[in-house]
């Protein structure tokens, strides 16, 4: 199952003002004369992309169970049936894909919209590869001496799992699938220069590389200061630009992919400067993972 959420962004885009400033006027006598707002229709404080709806493919395995339910089944990145025509046709109505170095953004049910009149409205849909375990993903390659071993449940490890390996042949299969579907990928993973180089050499299209595993603010499991995060993002950008040197259209650098903390985000944005192209954050307005759904 691929789960899809994000429609609340439509509400935000429809209801948002282009710009609102409070204004207090006073008469010459000094007495307050006017209280209200003034809308500057010729300026805007933000812009929502046309392709703002996003779905995530996750690293959680079938053995991942919460609240008495083991819900992931065959939605795992390593066991997802990429030959399934329904899945292929569902993704074909979209055309955007990215890989995240961070955590889950928009888990939702993409298959529910197949053959729906709303399908075209989601085109292009961003497909994000990433989840809580993505910082535990290692990448198999011919150059790597380490064996490509799967994730294993372990109560002594953070998030209850050991590191797990993405075989290079599976990376090839995933990219082949999304090329057939006409999608672009946003990828969340560890910043591995070798993975970037292989991806570029094989002409796989990645719209963006996202760095973050809900590490901002108070974090989940652990956290990183905004100053350190900004420094790491600058290093990631240097890696990407070095690998993609001479390429005009480079993948976006996306961060931090975590829960919003105003002070943390403000410091991060100020200190990261032009190192980050897209500032991302996670919300669970439609579900807190604890509530029961009937």
Secondary structure as UniProt FT lines:
FT   STRAND          3..4
FT   HELIX           8..15
FT   STRAND          20..26
FT   TURN            28..29
FT   STRAND          32..39
FT   TURN            41..42
FT   TURN            50..51
FT   STRAND          54..58
FT   TURN            62..63
FT   TURN            67..68
FT   TURN            73..74
FT   TURN            77..79
FT   TURN            82..83
FT   HELIX           85..92
FT   STRAND          96..101
FT   HELIX           110..113
FT   TURN            114..115
FT   TURN            117..118
FT   HELIX           119..122
FT   STRAND          126..129
FT   HELIX           132..136
FT   STRAND          137..139
FT   TURN            142..143
FT   TURN            155..156
FT   HELIX           158..160
FT   STRAND          164..166
FT   HELIX           168..180
FT   TURN            181..182
FT   STRAND          185..188
FT   HELIX           193..201
FT   TURN            202..203
FT   STRAND          206..211
FT   TURN            217..218
FT   HELIX           226..243
FT   TURN            244..246
FT   STRAND          252..259
FT   HELIX           262..272
FT   HELIX           273..275
FT   STRAND          278..282
//
